Every structure is written in C-alpha cells, then in structure tokens.
Amino acid sequence: MTYNDMVEGIFLERPNRFIAKVLIEGQLETVHVKNTGRCKEILIKGTKIFLQKSNNPNRKTKYSLISAYKDKLLINIDSQVPNDVVYEAIISHKIPELQHLHVVKREQKYKNSRFDMYFEGENRKGFVEVKGVTLEKEGLAMFPDAPTERGTKHVKELIDAMKEGYEGYVFLLIQMAGINKFVPNVKTDPKFSAALKQAKDAGIHILCYNCYVTDDAIEIGHRAEVVV
C-alpha cells in the first residue's frame, strides 16, 4: 500500500480524537487524524509525523495524519489501511495460513455481523476479522489501546460462525516493523482479552503479522508470536 502526496510535519496537540494541530513547513494546520484510538504514547508534542495531502477541495482539512515516530520507530496509525494491507497480502499469496483460496470477498455480512473478509477454498470457507495494532510497550505489540466493545463483539461472532461450519481468523496487523510478539492489553480491556482467549480455545485462528513502514508506504512483514 503506497500513499501519494505525502508531506512531513510536527505534531503539536490533539484537541479531540478527530483532529490535530500540526506544523507543516512552519505553517500551523488543523488536520484529520485517521485513528479514533488514544495513541497517547505516539502523538506527543514535537513528534515527527507524516501526512497525506487531500485532493478534495471540499474537505474541511487539507491533510490526514498517517504515521508518526515513537523514538526511532515509525508507526502507521491509519486505522483504515489494515484491511487493505491484509487483503493485498492474501490475494498475493503472502499469508501461508490463507493459501489456495479461489474466493476472497471484502465486507461480508453474516447474520447480524459484518466481517472484514470472507473466503472460500477447497473444502473450506470462513471469515477474517482484521484489527490494526498501533500500541507498543517494551517491545510488545498490544491491542486495544482503548476499550472496544465492537472488537469484543466481532470476536464472539466469529465463534458463533465457527459453530455453523465456518473457519474463523482474527488477524492482528502490527502497524510497525521489528515487533515480533503480541499480547492482549488485559489492563485496558479485560473483556476483549477474555474473548480472544475464548476464541483461541474454541478453535479460532489468531494470526499476527508486523509490517514494513516507510514515510509513504506500508506492507505486510513477518509473522509475530501471539501470547494469549
């Protein structure tokens, strides 16, 4: 996944979860933040960031905040991109666990649920639910960075689908490089963490991959260990 029209900036503050105040070439700008999570350990005053310039003249903000440095680690915080990265990786045969599929569809409804992907292969069919991971602590990737009732609901619905004969995958995409282990953020959201363990015990596949991240691109990296 490559971004066009990228510029460098400096983060100043985040008045609310949708916008941030930044400096771009010394000019103060109000920009859109493409992540409604807290990101408090990333978006710190003075942090170097990268933004995408919009070509939509009707937008209220000219730029969207895409990534930011945490010390020397560049983290992509675009919450819309993980689905694209995982989908491209699957159809490009980069995920060994999801090979030899002849159908991969996005945003598929199942009963009262809507999963990120549906797939079919020889004698198999199933759903994939993708979660973007932007929180890193002491070399560990963690999710979520804020309580997520929606995330817990998705995991439990995968278990229900599995009971009807579908395979289920929770795909945790670490939106940074060099992080090789994931643990659920039990302290922040014990309900999601419990649901993830319940899913694993029930036979849901928990996959986790890190990413290669640059100032204008993100792509699938290597599989990371999951400790539930």
N, C-alpha and C positions, 0 to 999 in steps of 0.2 A: 504494500500500500504506500503510494507516494503522494505527498501533498504538493500543490502548486502555490506559487506566490507567498512564500514564507519570508518572514522578517524576524529579526532579533529584537528583544526588548528587555526591560527591567520591571519586575513586579513591585508594586507599591502596597496595595491593600485590596481587600475583597469586601465591599460594603454589604453584599448579600451573595447567595450561592450562585446567582446567575451572571453577575458582572464583576469585573475587577478594574482597578485603576492601575495603569502601567505607563512607562515611558518608552516611546519609540523614537529614536533619533532625537532625544531631548524634548520631545513633544508629549504632553500629557494626553492620554487616550483612555476612554472607557471602552472596555472590550467584553465580548461574550466569553464565559467560562463553560467549556463543553464537558462539564462534570459537576453534578449536583452534590457529590460527596464532600466531606470536610476538607481533605487534602491539607490539613493544617501543618503537617510536618514537611510539606513540599512548598506551599505558597507562603513564603516568608519574605518580608520586605528586603529588597536588594537582590533577590534571586534572579539569575539569568533565565529568560524564558524565550520560547519561540511561538510565533503566532502566524495564522493564515489570514491573508487579506481577502475579504469578500469581494466578489464581482457583482453583487446585488445592490444596485443604487438605492433600493427602498428599505434596506436594513437600517435599524437604529444604530448599530455598532459596525464599524468598518472591519474589525478584526475578531478572530476567535483564538483563544488561548489553547494551544495544542500540547505543549510539553514544557518541562521545567527541570532545572538541575537541582539535585539534592546532593550537596558537596560535589563530587565528581561524577555522580550517577545521573544520567539523563532519563527522566521518566515521562512517558507519554500518558497524559491524563484525559485524553479524548475518550469519553465513555461510549461514543457511537462507533468507534473503529474496531473493537474486539470482534464483533460479528463478521466484519469484512475480512479481517486477518484469518480467522479460523475457517471461514468458508473458502477463501482462496487456497489455504493450506490443504483442506480436504480434497478439493477438486484437482489440486496439483499433485496429489498422492504423497504429501509430505507427512501425513499422520499414519503411522503403521497400524494403529488400532482401528482406523476407519478407511481401509483399503477395499478395492474391488466392489465399489458401490456403483450401481447404474442409475440411481435416482438420488439427487440431493436438492431439496427444496427449502427455501427460507421462509421464516414467519408462518409456521403451520399451526392451524387450530386443531386441538384435540379436546373434545367435550367442552368443558368450561375454561380450558387452558389455551395458551398460545406459546409454543416453544420456538426457540430461535431457528432450529433446523429439523427437518425430517429426512430420513434416508431409507433407502432400500438397497439390498444386495441379495445375493443368492441365499435363500432360506433365512433371511434376516430383514428386520425393519425396526426402526427406532427413532428416538428423538435426542437432540443435543441442545442443552441449555448452556449458554456461554456467560461467564462472569469475568469482567475485566478487573485485574488486581493492580492497584497502584500504591498500596501501603507496604513499606519495607521497614523492618526493625531488626537491627543487628544481624543483617544478612538473611533474614527470613522474610518471605512474602506472606502477607496476611490479608484475609477478607472476612468481613467487610470493614470499612473504616468508619461506618456509622450503622446503626441498626437498620435492617432491611426485612420488613415483613414480606415484601414481594419476592425477595430471594428465597426466603424460607418456604413460601407457598409453592414456588417453582420446583424446589427440590422434592417436596412431598407429593406434588402432582406427577413427577417422574416415577415415583414409587408406585402410584396408582396405575400409571400406564404400563409399567412392567408387569403388573398383575394381570393385565389384559394381553400379554404376549409380546410386548414391545421391549427392545433394548433401551436403556437409558444411559446418557452420558452427561455428567456435569463437567464442563470444560473451563478450567480456571486459566485465564491468559494473563501471565505476569507481564505488565507493560514496561519492561525494562530488561536490560541484559545482565548476565552474570549472577543471577539469583537462582539457586538450584534446589531450594526446599520451600514448601508451603505448609503453613499450619493455619487452621481457622482461628479467627480472632474471638476467642471464647469470652474474654473480658468485655468486649464491646457488644457482642451479640450472642449470648449463650443459646438462644433459640435456633439461630441459623447453624451454629456449630453442632448442636444436638441433631438437627435434621440431616446434616451432612454425614454424621456418623451413622444415623439410622439408615440413610440411603446406601452407604457403603456396605453395611451389614446385610441389607436386603438384596444386594447384587448389582446396584447401580455402579457404573464405572466412573471413577473420579480421575480425570486427566488434568495434568498441569504442564504447561509449556511456558518458557520465558520467550523474550523477543529480542531481536536486534533493533535498536532505536537510534536514529540519527536526527539531525535538525529538520529533515524533510521527509522522513520515511519510517515505517515500522513493518517488520515481517517476522514470521514465526521463527523461533530459535530452537532450543533443545528441551527435551522433556525434563521436568523437575520432579523431585520426590514429594509425595503428599503424605503428611503425618496427621492422621485424624484421631 
